[in-house]
Amino acid sequence: MTEKFTHWDAAEYLKTEADMALYLDECAAEGDSRLIAAALGDIARARNMSQLAKDTGISRKGLYKALSGESSPTLDTVIRTARALGLKLRFEAS
């Protein structure tokens, strides 16, 4: 018997604003900039990457690259993306 696997995509499960905020919050808690970038990318794909590109002033291709999790985007990109997605960055004492 051969095992069959399907591709799992977090973007398919991010239906509500609360889902997106909790997902990003948990990824941010890990403290890994690449994971945060990938989470923002998942959220962006769950929404509309083309519209996000317009809202941020960053090309669609640039957003895919920055939010792939393969690299660490600049803080400016993270802030512009979060703001365009209607999300706030906040810090709290650990």
PLY file of the C-alpha trace (Angstrom):
ply
format ascii 1.0
element vertex 94
property float x
property float y
property float z
element edge 93
property int vertex1
property int vertex2
end_header
0.00 0.00 0.00
1.40 3.39 -1.00
0.92 6.35 1.29
-0.52 9.41 -0.35
0.21 12.88 0.93
-1.45 16.13 0.00
0.02 19.61 0.09
-0.97 21.50 3.23
-1.31 25.27 2.89
-1.90 27.41 5.95
-3.52 30.10 3.78
-6.48 27.78 3.18
-7.26 27.75 6.92
-6.95 31.46 7.65
-10.59 32.45 7.27
-11.13 35.19 9.85
-9.23 38.18 11.16
-8.95 36.40 14.50
-7.43 33.31 12.82
-4.86 35.48 11.09
-3.94 37.44 14.21
-3.57 34.31 16.35
-1.50 32.56 13.69
0.86 35.51 13.33
1.07 35.94 17.10
2.09 32.31 17.60
4.68 32.52 14.83
6.06 35.75 16.30
6.35 34.08 19.71
8.94 31.74 18.19
11.20 34.75 17.59
12.28 33.65 14.11
12.13 36.42 11.51
11.79 33.94 8.66
8.82 32.26 10.31
7.17 35.65 10.84
7.78 36.52 7.18
6.33 33.19 6.06
3.27 33.72 8.28
2.72 37.16 6.76
3.03 35.51 3.36
0.40 32.91 4.29
-1.93 35.67 5.47
-1.28 37.69 2.33
-2.12 34.69 0.14
-5.28 34.06 2.18
-6.32 37.61 1.41
-5.28 38.93 -1.99
-1.61 39.29 -2.89
-2.33 41.59 -5.85
-4.31 44.01 -3.70
-1.63 43.85 -1.02
0.98 44.81 -3.60
-1.07 47.89 -4.50
-1.63 48.79 -0.84
2.03 48.46 0.14
3.61 49.86 -3.01
5.74 46.71 -3.24
5.57 44.60 -6.38
3.69 41.31 -6.19
6.89 39.46 -7.08
8.77 41.40 -4.39
6.16 40.48 -1.79
6.28 36.80 -2.70
10.05 36.87 -2.36
10.10 38.86 0.89
7.32 36.82 2.51
8.45 33.38 1.38
10.25 32.50 4.59
13.44 31.98 2.59
14.87 35.33 3.63
14.41 37.95 6.31
12.48 40.95 4.98
13.33 44.45 6.09
11.44 45.88 9.04
9.95 48.43 6.64
8.47 45.63 4.52
7.06 43.90 7.60
5.48 47.11 8.89
4.04 48.10 5.51
2.65 44.60 4.99
1.15 44.33 8.47
-0.43 47.78 8.16
-1.90 46.95 4.74
-3.32 43.71 6.17
-4.96 45.64 8.99
-2.61 44.21 11.61
-0.63 46.00 14.35
2.82 45.14 15.55
3.22 45.37 19.29
5.80 44.44 21.84
5.34 43.34 25.42
7.71 42.48 28.21
8.73 38.85 28.29
0 1
1 2
2 3
3 4
4 5
5 6
6 7
7 8
8 9
9 10
10 11
11 12
12 13
13 14
14 15
15 16
16 17
17 18
18 19
19 20
20 21
21 22
22 23
23 24
24 25
25 26
26 27
27 28
28 29
29 30
30 31
31 32
32 33
33 34
34 35
35 36
36 37
37 38
38 39
39 40
40 41
41 42
42 43
43 44
44 45
45 46
46 47
47 48
48 49
49 50
50 51
51 52
52 53
53 54
54 55
55 56
56 57
57 58
58 59
59 60
60 61
61 62
62 63
63 64
64 65
65 66
66 67
67 68
68 69
69 70
70 71
71 72
72 73
73 74
74 75
75 76
76 77
77 78
78 79
79 80
80 81
81 82
82 83
83 84
84 85
85 86
86 87
87 88
88 89
89 90
90 91
91 92
92 93
